[in-house]
Amino acid sequence: MKLLLDTHIWLWALLEPGRLGRQVKEHLEDAANELWLSPVSVWETMLLAERRRVELEQPPADWIERQLARVPLRDAPLTREVAVASRLVDLRHDDPADRFLAATAAVYGLTLVTADKHLWETKAYRVLRNR
């Protein structure tokens, strides 16, 4: 399975694994699954650290580089197709980061791993819910 990690899922897996549900943990640990990360999640992590909503052991850019070296993830490129799809995807709210993640999952045929109920309510892509 090809799994696109929502920003909070990626951060929880690294910083607070107890917040992940059993099913999500199993899928993340399954070597047969591909784990994908959007550059939007890297950007969002930087913002969260700058606003002190997440505590990192190092400056955000260094921490991100270290984590990606430790647990490599596939890049989910932010393309023109993803940008267009971000405005067309059927979501009830207009959060730009969520729209880009949803569009990325739809364009690349990825399963979005998320605890965000707003992202569960669509048929444009598959979802693995963290409960």
N, C-alpha and C positions, 0 to 999 in steps of 0.2 A: 504494500500500500504506500502511496506517496502522500506524505503528511505535511501540510503547511502549518507551522506553529504560529498561532496568534502571539502577539508580543508578551502578554501576561503568562501564557503557557511556557514560552521559552524562559522567561525570568523565574517563574515558579520552579521549573525543572532544575534550574541552576541554584536558586537561592532558598526556595521554600518547597521542597518536593512533597511535603505533607499535604499541600493544597491540591495535589493532583489526585484525581479519582483512580481507582484500581485499573479500570479499563484503559484509561489514557496512559498510565504508567507502563502497563504491559505493551501497548503499541509503541511507545517511545523506546522501550528497551529491546524490542524485537529487531534483531539485526537484518531481517528480511525487509523491513520497512525503510523507505527513504525519508529522511527528515529534511524539510525545506524551510528557508527563512527569507523573508522579504527585506529589502533594504529599508522599507518603511518601519519595520520592527527595530532595526538598528537606530534609525533616526528617532523613533519614539523612546527607545531606551535612553538615548542621550538627553532628550528633553526631560524625561522622568528624573534622571540623575541631577540635571541642572536645577530642577525645581525641588530637589530634595524629597521626592516622592518614592525614591528607591535609593537604598544605601549600597554603594559599591566599595570594594576594598582598595580600588585604584582609581585614577582619573578614568572617566567613562570610555574614552577611545582605547586606552590601554587594556581595560577590563574586557571590553568587547573583543579585541584582538586576541587576548589570552584565552577567552572562552571558546572562540571559534577555532583556535588552534587545538584546544583540548578536545572539543567535541565538534568535529567538522559537520557542517550542514551544507546542503546544496543551495546555491543562490537562486532565488526566484526573480528574474530580471524585471525591472520596471520599464516596460516598453510603451510605445504609442498605443498598441492594442490594449494593454492593461489600462492606460490612462482613459481611453474612450470607454472601455467597459466599466470603469469606475463610476461613470455618470449614468450608465444604463442599467446597472445591476439593481434589482428590486430589493431595496432596504427601506425600512420605515424611518430611519434617521439619517442625518447627513454628515456624520463624523468622517472627515476625509481619510484618516488612517484606516478605519473600518471599511470604507468603500474601496480603497486600494487593496486591502487584504482579500476582500470578497471577490473583487475583479481578478486578482491574481489566481485565486483558487479556481475560478470559472475558466479563465483563459488557458491555464496549464493543466486542467483536469486533476487538480489536487484536492485532497480532503482537508478542510480547514479544522484544526483542533482548537477549540475555544470554549470558554465558560460564559461568553457573552451571549445572552439570550436574543439580543437584537440580530445576531448573525446566524441564529438557528432557523429563522423563519423565511427561508427561501428555497427555491428548487433549482437555482442557477449553479449550485455546486454541492458537493457532499460535505457533511459535517460530522465530526467526532466530538460529542459533547462531553465536557468535563463537568461532572456532577458531584 
